[in-house]
Amino acid sequence: MYDMPKNLVIVESPAKAQTIEKFLGKDYIVKSSFGHIRDLPKKGLNIDIENGFTPKYEINSDKKTVVRDLKKLAKGSEVLLASDEDREGEAIAWHLTQALDLDPKKTKRIVFHEITKPAIEQAIKHPRTLDLRLVDAQQARRVLDRLVGYELSPLLWKKVRTGLSAGRVQSVAVRLIVEREREIRQFTAESSFKVTAIFEHNNDSIPATLNSPLKDYVQTKNWLTETASASFKVVNLDTKPSRRSPSAPFTTSTLQQEASIKLGFNVRQTMTLAQRLYEAGLITYMRTDSTILSDLAIKSIGDYIKSQYGQSYHSARQYKTRNRSAQEAHEAIRPTNISTTAIAGDGGEKKLYDLIWRRVVASQMSEARISRTAIQIAISNQKELFIAKGEALEFDGYMKVYGGAKDDIVLPPLKVNDPLILKQLGAREQFSRGPARYSEAGLVKKLEELGIGRPSTYAPTITTIQSRGYVEKRDLMGEQRKLKLLTIKDKQVQESEEEETTGADRNKLVPTPIAEVTTDFLTKYFSSVVDYDFTARAEENFDAIAMGQQKWNAMISDFYKDFHPLIERTEDVSRHEVSQARLVGNDPNSGKPIYARFGRYGPMLQLGETTEKQKPDFAPLPEGSSIDSITLEQALTMFRLPRKVGVTADGEEIQANIGRFGPYIKVGGKSVSIRGHDPHNITQEQAILLYEEKLKKDAEKYIKDLGQDVKILNGPYGPYITNGKKNAKIDNNTDPTTITLAQAEKMLAKAPDKKRRFRRKKTK
């Protein structure tokens, strides 16, 4: 046990505690609260609606030991609360005062934007007390989110599917993705033709493009035929200087976007790596919507640029924060020491640090200067013009550090009225591009544009909508389509075709059918909750609370008096209506209606009505179809399952069907996946082969049954012993068939307990 310190500093994470402890002397001990120590209990509402929406907090079960230890250390010590300087950090500090029996009006609160010795020492010299307005703003967010989640989620369980959740920000994020998907479905690509040519002048080649695409195939073909006999000359030359400015230093959202584009990191990965860099004292606080740099930072970056690249590369700037409701007085994300150009750490940490370093250095560098030339080429028998474009980098400026420079496109020296010789002429069909699906970073950008959420909420929101089954992050294969190519040879049009893949993409957010049903339900009955303006206004209300302009429980009361009656009014909405049932047609044999609707496990077909005497039959939708697109013919095919395929050599019947996890055959009580085969036409021979392969695989899995529920099995990583609760790996040098029950029990006793290991990981 420690000697009682004079000063106890409490931070949020162990890594942060270790870094800060290095900077403070023996009169200080630095301990971690391991994040939040109190919250609303998971079960129940725990908000006293009748008494000003007062929340009923409790100490988290996994933090009781932490609180006990901190209480002992706090007795007789001066406590300094050093959680992060944002609303969530302020709330953590307040909860610590409540759990440790400290006076929030007297307990010292220290804040800093970076974990460096000067910053920590400065914070110690200038402590403040808790800002209860920030605590109120965070409390309002927590209470509002609990009210929405607690009252809406059970309604979704009853009306849509068990296990669903709703959330103020999460449901809006899902709505954005659903609406974008529907825009993509409704989009019809329009065809046009891009015309290109290569001219020659004094043996120099000049590539050019027609100034506007041609609308259709016939027009393009006629145009090319006419143009092949035309003469060409330069009618205008225009050379203009152009400048490109560096982007502002990173905020949380721009870091997430750029790390996705340049490094391929997802949002959660970016934030995890940034947290590590911050706690190691390498970068400033990573949750910020400010682009401002301190005067000291601007000076140190400027000195570095001048010493490394010269005065001509330096241009000091202070960027204005675009977000008018930026909450905190944080700086942009930057390295704490600009002279540290490379760091130790894993590959991801190194890459992210390098990106942050280059971005902030570039922000204080000179603009890049580019010379752009455009040459207009007239066609003797057409009104359109060909345009040849050249570009040359005159001075790289910030691009020296951040990149982005393109190869020079050099045009030969020309003057007005110079004749040009046509060497090549052709047209390629192109299609207009529809809306793009959101990537994680793209969704963050959209949420920020709408004023929805805050830097600390983006990553958890995106994680939640995926874990809840509303959204899948997928690679999209795309489809093949043919393009027409027209070229001129000997003044005649030559036609050909080529194929291109359209719609292929990587790591895009795609809504599941449950997301569409849920979004439609919420939009119809709870439009205010998933309204973009309402969600943005809620953030503005939190800002007003943080500035002392509004009382937090008054804001919640205004919301709840409109929200709760909506919950009561939707109790009578039928599940049939919510499931978006669509009548596909009637079964010609029975006359029963066939509906396509959303069921417990996703889109499905229903044959017949639900009555007290008779239950309907159900079948899955065929692959590639949807509730909106399935035809009666397709639906009837699905009700021909299960289908008798044949019998095994032992005379057991083989049935083919489609289930939750795809097509399968069933022999007796054993089901075997037949993925890749159609259950409507799989043959007896194919089914028997797949069944025998499954029997062989299952037989090879069992090496030995030792009794008392102890078995030796073959696993993906080799043989192992199991009793159903614990697994013990078998050494490669040991023959598993020779192991006795006594030996197996000893090995299991030494093996780690899976449940205990999981809980330990969770508490970190």
SETOR-239833 format. One line per 5 residues: number of its first residue (from 0); their letters; for each residue x, y, z of C-alpha. Coordinates in steps of 0.05 Angstrom, whole numbers, padded with zeros to 5 digits. Each point is the difference from the previous one (the first is absolute). Example, Ala and Ser with C-alpha at 12.3 -4.5 7.8 and 13.67 -1.06 7.14 Angstrom:
% SETOR-239833
0 = AS = 00246:-00090:00156 | 00027:00069:-00013
//
This chain:
% SETOR-239833
0 = MYDMP = 00000:00000:00000 | 00023:00070:-00016 | 00021:00051:00053 | -00055:00052:00003 | 00016:00052:-00054
5 = KNLVI = -00009:00074:00008 | -00034:00004:-00069 | -00042:-00052:-00037 | -00010:00012:-00074 | -00056:-00041:-00032
10 = VESPA = -00001:-00010:-00075 | -00042:-00045:-00045 | 00049:-00052:-00027 | 00059:-00039:00027 | 00044:00020:-00060
15 = KAQTI = -00014:00074:00013 | 00015:-00010:00074 | 00068:-00031:-00016 | 00019:00057:-00046 | -00021:00055:00048
20 = EKFLG = 00033:-00034:00060 | 00068:00008:-00035 | -00008:00076:00002 | -00020:00008:00073 | 00043:-00007:00062
25 = KDYIV = -00006:-00045:00061 | -00054:00044:00030 | -00050:-00025:-00053 | -00031:-00067:-00015 | -00038:-00008:-00065
30 = KSSFG = -00056:-00051:-00004 | -00051:-00020:-00053 | -00075:-00005:00007 | -00001:-00046:-00062 | -00051:00044:-00035
35 = HIRDL = -00070:00010:00028 | -00011:-00025:00071 | -00075:00015:00005 | -00057:-00004:-00050 | -00074:-00014:-00005
40 = PKKGL = -00013:-00074:00015 | -00010:-00041:-00062 | -00067:-00028:00023 | -00058:00048:00008 | -00010:00073:-00018
45 = NIDIE = 00032:00027:00064 | -00023:00071:-00014 | -00050:00033:00048 | -00045:00032:-00052 | -00046:00030:00053
50 = NGFTP = 00057:00036:00036 | 00036:00039:-00054 | 00026:-00062:-00038 | 00050:-00013:00055 | 00046:-00058:-00021
55 = KYEIN = 00015:-00055:00050 | 00072:-00020:-00009 | 00038:-00058:00029 | 00073:-00020:00004 | 00015:-00049:-00057
60 = SDKKT = 00009:-00071:00027 | 00070:-00006:-00030 | 00022:00067:00032 | -00018:-00013:00073 | 00072:-00022:00016
65 = VVRDL = 00027:00061:-00037 | -00045:00046:00040 | 00019:-00033:00066 | 00074:00007:-00014 | -00007:00073:-00023
70 = KKLAK = -00040:00016:00063 | 00056:-00026:00044 | 00052:00042:-00038 | -00044:00062:00000 | -00005:00002:00077
75 = GSEVL = 00047:00053:00026 | 00024:00018:-00071 | -00014:00058:-00045 | -00036:-00029:-00060 | 00010:00028:-00070
80 = LASDE = -00049:-00025:-00053 | 00035:-00005:-00067 | -00050:-00033:-00047 | -00004:00025:-00072 | -00021:00071:-00012
85 = DREGE = -00066:-00011:-00035 | -00071:-00011:00025 | 00009:-00074:00009 | 00065:00012:00038 | -00034:00052:00044
90 = AIAWH = -00056:-00049:00015 | 00051:-00054:00019 | 00033:00049:00048 | -00068:00017:00031 | -00018:-00073:00008
95 = LTQAL = 00067:-00009:00036 | -00019:00054:00050 | -00066:-00035:00013 | 00031:-00069:00008 | 00059:00023:00042
100 = DLDPK = -00041:00047:00044 | 00037:00063:-00024 | -00030:00070:-00003 | -00007:00017:-00074 | 00003:00075:00016
105 = KTKRI = 00068:-00008:00035 | 00035:-00058:-00034 | 00055:00021:-00047 | -00009:-00014:-00074 | 00059:00004:-00047
110 = VFHEI = -00003:-00001:-00076 | 00051:-00003:-00057 | -00002:-00011:-00075 | 00064:-00041:-00003 | 00036:-00047:00047
115 = TKPAI = 00068:00035:00004 | 00040:00023:00060 | -00011:00075:-00012 | -00075:-00011:-00011 | -00008:-00042:00062
120 = EQAIK = 00040:00048:00044 | -00040:00059:-00027 | -00065:-00037:00015 | 00022:-00015:00071 | 00016:00074:00011
125 = HPRTL = -00068:00023:-00026 | -00054:-00047:00026 | -00074:00017:-00004 | -00062:-00031:00029 | -00051:-00043:-00037
130 = DLRLV = -00040:00035:-00055 | -00069:-00026:00019 | -00029:00030:-00064 | 00041:-00050:-00041 | -00022:-00055:00047
135 = DAQQA = -00072:00020:-00011 | 00009:-00001:-00076 | 00028:-00070:00003 | -00054:-00022:00048 | -00053:00027:-00047
140 = RRVLD = 00030:-00041:-00057 | 00001:-00063:00043 | -00072:00009:00026 | -00028:00016:-00069 | 00034:-00060:-00031
145 = RLVGY = -00025:-00046:00056 | -00072:00025:-00009 | 00002:-00011:-00075 | 00034:-00068:00005 | -00041:-00025:00059
150 = ELSPL = -00068:00017:-00029 | 00013:-00011:-00074 | 00040:-00065:00002 | -00054:-00044:00033 | -00049:00028:-00051
155 = LWKKV = 00045:-00024:-00056 | 00004:-00069:00033 | -00075:-00006:-00001 | -00013:00031:-00068 | 00062:-00020:-00041
160 = RTGLS = 00049:-00049:00032 | 00026:-00020:00068 | 00069:00026:00018 | -00003:00064:-00040 | 00020:00067:00029
165 = AGRVQ = -00015:00072:-00017 | 00041:00061:00016 | -00003:00074:-00012 | 00063:00003:-00043 | 00004:-00073:-00021
170 = SVAVR = -00070:00000:-00031 | 00016:00063:-00040 | 00065:-00031:-00025 | -00039:-00062:-00022 | -00051:00044:-00035
175 = LIVER = 00055:00035:-00039 | 00027:-00067:-00025 | -00070:-00026:-00017 | -00018:00063:-00039 | 00065:-00002:-00038
180 = EREIR = -00012:-00073:-00019 | -00069:00018:-00027 | 00029:00058:-00040 | 00049:-00050:-00031 | -00057:-00049:-00018
185 = QFTAE = -00042:00056:-00032 | 00058:00028:-00040 | 00001:-00015:-00074 | 00067:00009:-00034 | -00002:00043:-00063
190 = SSFKV = 00046:-00014:-00058 | 00043:00051:-00038 | 00064:-00002:-00041 | 00066:00031:00018 | 00038:00021:-00062
195 = TAIFE = 00076:00003:00000 | 00051:00016:-00052 | 00075:00003:-00009 | 00028:00056:-00044 | 00069:00012:-00026
200 = HNNDS = 00041:00063:-00009 | 00073:00000:-00021 | 00004:-00074:00021 | -00027:00016:00070 | -00063:-00037:00024
205 = IPATL = -00057:00039:00031 | -00055:-00041:00035 | -00067:00036:00005 | -00072:-00013:00022 | -00064:00028:-00030
210 = NSPLK = -00028:00056:00044 | -00066:-00036:00011 | -00021:-00073:-00007 | -00046:-00022:-00056 | -00068:-00025:00020
215 = DYVQT = -00014:-00064:-00039 | 00030:-00053:-00044 | -00029:00024:-00067 | 00019:00072:00012 | 00071:-00021:00020
220 = KNWLT = 00009:-00045:-00061 | -00023:00055:-00048 | 00042:00052:00036 | 00063:-00042:-00005 | -00012:-00014:-00074
225 = ETASA = -00007:00075:-00015 | 00058:00021:00044 | 00049:-00050:-00032 | 00002:00045:-00063 | 00006:00066:00038
230 = SFKVV = 00060:00045:00010 | 00024:00023:00068 | 00035:00061:00028 | 00017:00033:00066 | -00049:00056:00015
235 = NLDTK = 00019:00018:00072 | 00056:-00012:00049 | -00009:00016:00073 | 00054:-00009:00053 | -00019:00017:00072
240 = PSRRS = 00037:-00005:00065 | -00036:-00041:00052 | 00011:-00012:00074 | -00017:-00057:00046 | -00004:00012:00074
245 = PSAPF = 00013:-00051:00054 | -00057:-00028:00041 | -00011:00018:00072 | 00030:-00043:00055 | -00042:-00060:00020
250 = TTSTL = -00064:00000:00040 | -00027:-00067:00023 | -00045:-00009:-00061 | 00051:00023:-00052 | 00052:-00046:00031
255 = QQEAS = -00049:-00058:-00005 | -00015:00017:-00073 | 00073:00009:-00021 | 00023:-00062:00037 | -00053:-00039:-00037
260 = IKLGF = 00020:00028:-00068 | 00076:-00002:00008 | 00011:-00057:00049 | -00062:-00043:-00008 | -00017:00004:00075
265 = NVRQT = -00071:-00006:00024 | -00027:00053:00048 | 00007:-00042:00063 | 00072:-00020:-00018 | 00019:00072:-00011
270 = MTLAQ = -00027:00021:00067 | 00033:-00058:00037 | 00068:00018:-00030 | -00010:00074:00013 | -00018:-00014:00072
275 = RLYEA = 00065:-00039:00009 | 00041:00057:-00031 | -00034:00051:00045 | 00011:-00042:00063 | 00073:-00009:-00018
280 = GLITY = 00007:00075:-00003 | 00013:00002:-00075 | -00060:00040:-00025 | -00051:00049:00029 | -00070:-00022:00020
285 = MRTDS = -00031:-00039:-00056 | -00074:00018:00011 | -00008:00070:-00027 | -00039:00039:-00052 | 00049:00058:00001
290 = TILSD = 00051:00016:-00054 | 00036:00053:00043 | 00074:-00007:00018 | 00032:00034:00059 | 00047:00058:-00013
295 = LAIKS = 00057:-00042:00029 | -00016:-00057:-00047 | -00003:00046:-00061 | 00068:00029:00018 | 00034:-00067:00012
300 = IGDYI = -00028:-00029:-00065 | 00023:00063:-00037 | 00070:-00006:00029 | 00003:-00073:-00021 | -00023:00015:-00072
305 = KSQYG = 00051:00057:-00008 | 00057:-00042:00026 | -00017:-00061:-00042 | -00028:00029:-00065 | 00017:00074:00000
310 = QSYHS = -00038:00065:00009 | -00035:-00006:-00067 | -00038:-00061:00024 | -00028:00034:00063 | -00067:00035:00005
315 = ARQYK = -00030:00006:00069 | -00076:-00009:00004 | -00054:-00003:00053 | -00060:-00039:-00025 | -00070:00019:00022
320 = TRNRS = -00043:-00055:00028 | -00058:-00011:-00048 | -00044:-00035:00050 | -00036:00058:00035 | -00019:-00046:00058
325 = AQEAH = 00069:-00028:00013 | -00005:-00017:00074 | 00068:00005:00030 | 00060:00046:-00002 | 00043:-00056:-00026
330 = EAIRP = 00053:00008:-00053 | -00001:-00040:-00064 | 00034:-00068:00002 | 00076:00010:-00005 | 00065:-00031:00024
335 = TNIST = 00022:00026:00068 | 00071:00007:-00026 | 00007:00017:-00073 | 00073:-00022:00000 | -00023:-00071:00012
340 = TAIAG = -00007:-00023:-00072 | -00003:-00074:00014 | -00023:-00040:00061 | 00007:-00069:00030 | -00063:-00043:00001
345 = DGGEK = -00038:-00048:-00045 | -00010:00012:-00074 | -00069:00032:00008 | 00024:00049:00052 | 00060:00020:-00043
350 = KLYDL = -00044:00011:-00062 | -00052:00041:00037 | 00052:00043:00035 | 00035:00013:-00066 | -00066:00021:-00032
355 = IWRRV = -00015:00048:00058 | 00071:00028:-00002 | -00001:00012:-00075 | -00069:00032:00002 | 00018:00051:00054
360 = VASQM = 00068:00017:-00030 | -00032:00009:-00069 | -00053:00046:00031 | 00056:00051:00015 | 00034:-00005:-00068
365 = SEARI = -00006:00041:-00064 | -00052:-00012:-00053 | 00019:-00042:-00059 | 00005:00039:-00065 | -00025:-00032:-00063
370 = SRTAI = -00001:00025:-00072 | -00061:-00024:-00039 | -00007:00006:-00075 | -00064:-00011:-00041 | 00003:-00002:-00076
375 = QIAIS = -00065:00005:-00040 | -00001:-00035:-00066 | -00052:00018:-00052 | -00032:-00050:-00048 | -00015:00027:-00069
380 = NQKEL = -00068:-00033:-00008 | -00024:-00005:00073 | -00019:00050:00053 | 00033:-00039:00057 | 00072:00011:00022
385 = FIAKG = 00055:-00048:00020 | 00036:00020:00064 | 00073:-00020:00014 | 00022:00011:00072 | 00071:00007:00028
390 = EALEF = 00023:00007:00071 | 00068:00014:00030 | 00020:00005:00074 | 00038:00065:00008 | 00012:-00006:00075
395 = DGYMK = -00019:-00060:00043 | -00010:00038:00066 | -00038:-00042:00051 | -00002:-00059:-00049 | 00073:-00012:00017
400 = VYGGA = -00024:-00028:00066 | -00072:-00021:-00012 | 00003:-00024:-00072 | -00055:00008:-00051 | 00041:00026:-00058
405 = KDDIV = -00017:-00029:-00069 | 00048:-00014:-00056 | 00008:00060:-00047 | -00040:-00002:-00064 | 00043:00038:-00050
410 = LPPLK = -00031:00029:-00063 | 00044:00021:-00059 | 00009:00074:-00015 | -00059:00023:-00043 | -00032:00065:-00022
415 = VNDPL = -00068:00021:-00024 | -00018:-00022:-00071 | 00052:-00056:00000 | -00029:-00057:-00042 | -00002:-00069:00031
420 = ILKQL = 00000:-00068:-00033 | -00051:-00051:00025 | 00036:-00066:00016 | -00053:-00036:00041 | -00074:00010:00013
425 = GAREQ = -00049:-00043:00040 | -00056:-00002:00050 | -00012:-00043:00061 | -00068:-00011:00031 | -00006:00022:00072
430 = FSRGP = -00055:-00002:00052 | -00021:00050:00052 | 00018:-00020:00070 | -00052:-00007:00054 | 00006:00017:00073
435 = ARYSE = 00056:-00036:00036 | -00011:-00043:00062 | 00030:00026:00064 | 00065:-00025:00026 | 00011:00007:00075
440 = AGLVK = 00039:00064:-00010 | -00052:00026:-00050 | -00055:-00011:00051 | 00040:00038:00053 | 00007:00058:-00049
445 = KLEEL = -00075:00000:-00014 | -00018:-00002:00074 | 00047:00057:00013 | -00030:00041:-00057 | -00069:-00010:00029
450 = GIGRP = 00024:00019:00070 | -00018:-00069:00027 | 00043:-00030:00055 | 00067:00023:00025 | 00072:-00024:-00008
455 = STYAP = -00007:-00050:00057 | -00064:-00031:-00029 | 00019:-00016:-00072 | 00040:-00064:00011 | -00048:-00032:00051
460 = TITTI = -00060:00017:-00043 | 00029:-00034:-00062 | 00021:-00060:00041 | -00070:-00006:00031 | -00039:00002:-00066
465 = QSRGY = 00043:-00057:-00026 | -00002:-00042:00063 | -00076:00007:00004 | -00008:-00028:-00070 | -00026:00063:-00033
470 = VEKRD = 00060:00011:-00045 | 00053:-00045:-00031 | 00067:00024:-00024 | 00011:-00037:-00066 | 00041:-00004:-00062
475 = LMGEQ = -00046:00006:-00060 | 00016:-00042:-00061 | -00035:00044:-00050 | -00030:-00020:-00067 | 00028:-00007:-00070
480 = RKLKL = -00028:00045:-00055 | 00019:00011:-00072 | 00025:00066:-00028 | 00001:00022:-00073 | 00065:00025:-00029
485 = LTIKD = 00003:00039:-00065 | 00065:00016:-00035 | 00018:00031:-00067 | 00044:-00039:-00047 | 00010:00023:-00072
490 = KQVQE = -00056:00051:00013 | -00049:-00057:00014 | -00032:-00015:00068 | 00023:-00066:00030 | -00046:-00029:00055
495 = SEEEE = 00020:-00045:00058 | -00020:-00016:00071 | 00034:-00010:00066 | -00023:-00020:00069 | 00007:00039:00064
500 = TTGAD = -00019:-00015:00072 | -00049:00049:00031 | -00020:00006:00072 | 00061:-00035:00029 | 00024:00031:00065
505 = RNKLV = 00036:-00017:00064 | -00019:00008:00073 | -00066:00034:-00012 | -00058:00003:00050 | -00061:-00037:-00026
510 = PTPIA = -00066:-00003:00038 | -00031:-00067:00016 | -00075:-00012:-00011 | -00013:00010:00074 | 00031:00070:-00006
515 = EVTTD = -00051:00018:-00054 | -00059:-00026:00040 | 00022:00034:00064 | 00015:00066:-00036 | -00068:00000:-00033
520 = FLTKY = -00034:-00015:00067 | 00038:00055:00036 | -00009:00051:-00056 | -00075:-00013:-00002 | -00015:00000:00074
525 = FSSVV = 00060:00036:00032 | 00020:00050:-00053 | 00025:00049:00052 | 00050:-00050:00028 | 00032:-00017:-00067
530 = DYDFT = -00007:00071:-00028 | 00068:00028:-00019 | -00017:00070:00024 | -00026:-00025:00067 | 00063:-00040:00013
535 = ARAEE = 00043:00060:-00018 | -00042:00046:00044 | 00011:-00048:00058 | 00075:00012:-00008 | -00013:00075:00001
540 = NFDAI = -00040:-00008:00063 | 00057:-00038:00033 | 00046:00058:-00020 | -00049:00049:00031 | 00000:-00040:00065
545 = AMGQQ = 00076:-00002:00000 | 00000:00076:-00005 | -00050:00009:00056 | -00055:00025:-00047 | -00049:-00057:00012
550 = KWNAM = -00019:-00047:00056 | 00013:-00073:-00018 | -00063:-00029:00030 | -00044:00053:-00033 | 00029:-00022:-00067
555 = ISDFY = -00016:-00073:00016 | -00070:00018:00023 | -00015:00037:-00065 | 00022:-00062:-00040 | -00036:-00052:00043
560 = KDFHP = -00068:00033:00000 | -00002:-00008:-00076 | 00037:-00066:-00004 | -00037:-00044:00051 | -00069:00008:-00031
565 = LIERT = 00029:-00026:-00065 | 00020:-00064:00036 | -00071:-00008:00027 | -00032:00012:-00068 | 00041:-00054:-00035
570 = EDVSR = -00022:-00056:00047 | -00059:-00016:-00047 | 00043:-00003:-00064 | -00003:-00071:-00028 | 00062:-00040:-00011
575 = HEVSQ = -00028:-00017:-00069 | 00001:00074:-00018 | 00071:00010:00027 | 00026:-00061:-00037 | -00016:00035:-00066
580 = ARLVG = -00040:-00060:-00026 | -00011:00003:-00075 | -00051:-00043:-00036 | 00038:-00036:-00055 | -00060:-00039:-00026
585 = NDPNS = -00042:-00062:00014 | 00021:-00073:-00002 | -00037:-00029:-00061 | -00011:-00068:00035 | -00026:00023:00068
590 = GKPIY = -00021:00071:-00015 | 00037:00023:00062 | 00035:00068:-00003 | 00076:00003:-00002 | 00033:00058:00036
595 = ARFGR = 00072:00024:-00002 | 00016:00030:00068 | 00052:00009:00053 | 00003:-00055:00052 | 00041:-00016:00061
600 = YGPML = 00062:-00019:-00039 | -00008:00046:-00060 | -00040:00004:-00064 | -00046:-00060:-00011 | -00062:-00027:-00035
605 = QLGET = -00066:-00017:00033 | -00052:-00045:-00032 | -00069:00009:00032 | -00028:00044:00055 | 00012:-00008:00074
610 = TEKQK = -00064:-00026:00033 | -00018:-00037:00064 | -00012:-00065:-00038 | 00057:00001:-00050 | 00070:00027:-00002
615 = PDFAP = 00031:00023:-00065 | 00060:-00032:-00034 | 00065:00038:-00005 | 00059:00000:-00049 | 00062:00043:-00010
620 = LPEGS = 00006:00048:-00058 | 00041:-00027:-00058 | 00070:00027:-00005 | 00006:00067:-00036 | -00073:00020:00011
625 = SIDSI = -00031:00049:00049 | -00069:00013:00031 | -00012:00052:-00054 | 00025:-00039:-00060 | -00020:-00074:00010
630 = TLEQA = -00050:-00027:-00051 | -00056:-00050:00011 | 00037:-00052:-00042 | 00062:00006:00043 | -00041:-00004:00063
635 = LTMFR = -00037:-00063:-00022 | 00067:-00034:-00013 | 00021:00011:00072 | -00062:-00035:00027 | 00018:-00063:-00038
640 = LPRKV = 00052:-00011:00054 | 00018:-00043:00037 | 00011:-00046:-00060 | 00013:-00074:00002 | 00066:-00012:-00035
645 = GVTAD = 00006:-00075:00008 | 00026:-00050:00051 | 00068:-00021:00028 | 00029:-00069:-00008 | -00031:-00016:00068
650 = GEEIQ = -00068:00020:-00025 | -00005:00066:00039 | -00039:00056:-00035 | 00039:00062:-00024 | -00037:00066:00001
655 = ANIGR = 00026:00066:-00028 | -00021:00067:00028 | 00021:00071:00015 | 00009:00024:00072 | 00026:00060:00038
660 = FGPYI = 00071:-00016:-00019 | -00011:-00019:-00073 | -00017:-00063:-00040 | 00008:-00068:00034 | -00019:-00073:-00004
665 = KVGGK = -00028:-00040:00058 | 00011:-00074:00011 | -00033:-00026:00063 | 00019:00050:00055 | 00063:00025:-00036
670 = SVSIR = 00001:00064:-00041 | 00055:00012:-00051 | 00014:00067:-00034 | -00003:-00003:-00076 | 00023:00072:-00011
675 = GHDPH = 00014:00009:-00075 | -00055:-00049:-00020 | -00073:00015:-00015 | -00048:-00041:00045 | -00050:-00001:-00057
680 = NITQE = 00044:-00041:-00046 | 00056:-00032:00041 | 00006:-00073:-00021 | -00001:-00062:00044 | 00072:-00015:-00018
685 = QAILL = 00023:00071:00018 | -00039:-00002:00066 | 00028:-00068:00020 | 00071:00023:-00015 | -00008:00062:00044
690 = YEEKL = -00033:-00042:00055 | 00057:-00051:00000 | 00052:00056:00002 | -00035:00029:00061 | -00001:-00068:00035
695 = KKDAE = 00074:-00010:-00014 | 00017:00069:00026 | -00040:-00011:00064 | 00032:-00067:00011 | 00070:00029:-00007
700 = KYIKD = -00017:00053:00052 | -00007:-00051:00056 | 00067:-00032:00019 | -00019:-00032:00067 | -00056:00000:00051
705 = LGQDV = 00031:-00007:00070 | -00066:00000:00037 | -00026:00048:00053 | -00013:00051:-00055 | 00075:00004:-00017
710 = KILNG = 00015:-00007:-00074 | 00060:00008:-00046 | -00019:00037:-00063 | 00033:00026:-00063 | -00005:00076:-00005
715 = PYGPY = 00022:00051:-00051 | 00066:00008:00037 | 00012:-00074:00014 | -00025:-00051:00052 | -00025:00024:00068
720 = ITNGK = -00034:-00026:00063 | -00068:00028:00021 | -00050:-00012:00055 | -00049:00051:-00028 | 00023:00055:00048
725 = KNAKI = 00075:00002:-00012 | 00046:-00018:-00057 | 00072:-00024:00005 | 00047:00000:-00059 | 00039:-00064:-00013
730 = DNNTD = 00074:00007:-00014 | 00022:-00016:-00071 | 00048:-00054:00027 | -00056:-00037:00037 | -00042:-00054:-00034
735 = PTTIT = -00072:00019:00020 | -00023:-00072:-00004 | 00046:-00020:00058 | -00027:00051:00050 | -00037:-00029:00059
740 = LAQAE = -00059:00030:00039 | 00045:00016:00059 | 00051:00036:-00045 | -00056:00038:-00035 | -00030:00024:00066
745 = KMLAK = 00068:00026:00023 | 00009:00038:-00066 | -00070:00029:00006 | 00014:00022:00072 | 00060:00040:-00024
750 = APDKK = -00037:00030:-00060 | -00026:00072:00007 | -00073:00009:00016 | -00033:00033:-00060 | -00051:00040:00039
755 = RRFRR = 00049:00028:00049 | 00048:00021:-00055 | -00056:00036:-00037 | -00022:00039:00061 | 00071:00020:00016
760 = KKTK = 00008:00027:-00070 | -00066:00039:00006 | 00021:00035:00064 | 00064:00030:-00028
//
